[in-house]
Amino acid sequence: MTFTEELRREADPIFQAIFTHPFVQGIGNGSLQSEQLIHYVKQDFEYLNTFIQIYGQAIHQCDNRKDMGMFNEQISFILNSEIHPHNNFCEVAGVQYEDLQYEPLAPTAHHYTRHMLDVAQNGSLGEILAVLLPCPWTYNEIGDYLKSESQPNKSHPFYEWINFYSREEGDMNVTEDFRARLDAYAKTASAPEKEQMKDHFIKSCQLEYSFWEMSYNQEKWPVL
């Protein structure tokens, strides 16, 4: 069993909880409220800005151009492609993506981004890969799960979102790329570093679940 297979096995209860979360179920059955969709998009936009910053720090840790190029491609993906599922949510919510106003990170999103930034600033490249991996991995599996469960056609309100994140058989995407690099890194990592990588991964999985909860409940700071 590879290192990332071990991580996935340990995190399975969290993945299963994500699949059955009411926000994710709401994507599948098209029942989400406009306010929930808008809150998610605003928070995810700022969250992904942090992802871009961490990719930049990961490049600083790289010692070869192949890894530098991979992280650079992911920056481009966020800037140019990941607006597509955001636009789908906005279209269903009846708003224009470009018209959304900045909103500070809610407590959960703030916690998640600071967790990742702390690892990026103080951890190894393996730790950075581990802390980032749950985001693409959970989204890919959510897409696969919803595609299988809902079998959406083009009339489904979230058809574009589901198909954006679901994977075709044989796809080599960022999840598989990150997994391959993390598995290779883990082969020479010390036991304490592997424990650190596992801790970062599990915590990010927990915070992925919390991000859906935050979006469903439209979480705000308690005193505004």
Order of alpha helices (4+ residues) and beta strands (2+ residues): alpha-alpha-alpha-alpha-alpha-alpha-alpha-alpha-alpha-alpha-alpha
